[in-house]
Amino acid sequence: MSEEWITMQEAAKRLKVGRNKISRLSSRGLIQTKENPLDARVRLVNLTEVRTIFETYGQSGSGKDDDDEDEEEV
């Protein structure tokens, strides 16, 4: 299985969840991130890993609401 590393914003769009849910998973150490070689300000996530978390635990992921899910990633 190949790894696809994408921005948190792109992962959120593809999985139809708020970017902040993915960011919280990263902050808690539940998913891996790595630096984007093209922009050090942006972190990349493994789409397969994030998708697995949401499939396993449901779309709520973090147990919190995403009031600011449209917030842009820098």
C-alpha positions as semicolon CSV with decimal commas, in nm:
position;residue;x (nm);y (nm);z (nm)
1;M;0,000;0,000;0,000
2;S;0,149;0,335;-0,099
3;E;0,151;0,634;0,131
4;E;-0,012;0,956;0,021
5;W;0,100;1,258;0,223
6;I;-0,129;1,558;0,181
7;T;-0,202;1,878;0,369
8;M;-0,447;1,873;0,659
9;Q;-0,674;2,100;0,455
10;E;-0,680;1,856;0,162
11;A;-0,738;1,558;0,395
12;A;-1,029;1,743;0,554
13;K;-1,185;1,811;0,213
14;R;-1,146;1,451;0,097
15;L;-1,283;1,304;0,419
16;K;-1,553;1,571;0,461
17;V;-1,446;1,667;0,813
18;G;-1,317;1,987;0,966
19;R;-0,945;2,058;0,937
20;N;-0,940;2,125;1,310
21;K;-1,041;1,765;1,382
22;I;-0,734;1,647;1,194
23;S;-0,517;1,909;1,361
24;R;-0,634;1,791;1,705
25;L;-0,550;1,430;1,619
26;S;-0,201;1,547;1,529
27;S;-0,166;1,756;1,847
28;R;-0,260;1,452;2,055
29;G;-0,005;1,236;1,877
30;L;-0,270;1,007;1,731
31;I;-0,155;1,058;1,372
32;Q;0,184;1,124;1,218
33;T;0,272;1,448;1,047
34;K;0,574;1,558;0,853
35;E;0,705;1,885;0,719
36;N;0,603;1,985;0,370
37;P;0,932;2,015;0,175
38;L;0,778;2,297;-0,032
39;D;0,648;2,502;0,263
40;A;0,783;2,450;0,616
41;R;0,475;2,621;0,765
42;V;0,246;2,343;0,642
43;R;0,232;1,995;0,794
44;L;0,144;1,689;0,586
45;V;-0,058;1,389;0,705
46;N;-0,080;1,035;0,575
47;L;-0,423;1,012;0,413
48;T;-0,454;0,637;0,474
49;E;-0,377;0,679;0,845
50;V;-0,627;0,963;0,888
51;R;-0,894;0,780;0,689
52;T;-0,847;0,471;0,908
53;I;-0,895;0,678;1,226
54;F;-1,223;0,821;1,099
55;E;-1,347;0,484;0,968
56;T;-1,261;0,316;1,298
57;Y;-1,393;0,580;1,537
58;G;-1,647;0,762;1,321
59;Q;-1,657;1,113;1,185
60;S;-1,650;1,273;1,530
61;G;-1,280;1,185;1,559
62;S;-1,209;1,423;1,847
63;G;-1,543;1,433;2,024
64;K;-1,566;1,811;1,976
65;D;-1,761;2,026;1,734
66;D;-1,580;2,216;1,459
67;D;-1,720;2,568;1,467
68;D;-1,424;2,697;1,269
69;E;-1,379;2,416;1,018
70;D;-1,359;2,657;0,725
71;E;-1,049;2,822;0,867
72;E;-0,769;2,821;0,610
73;E;-0,438;2,647;0,663
74;V;-0,135;2,871;0,624
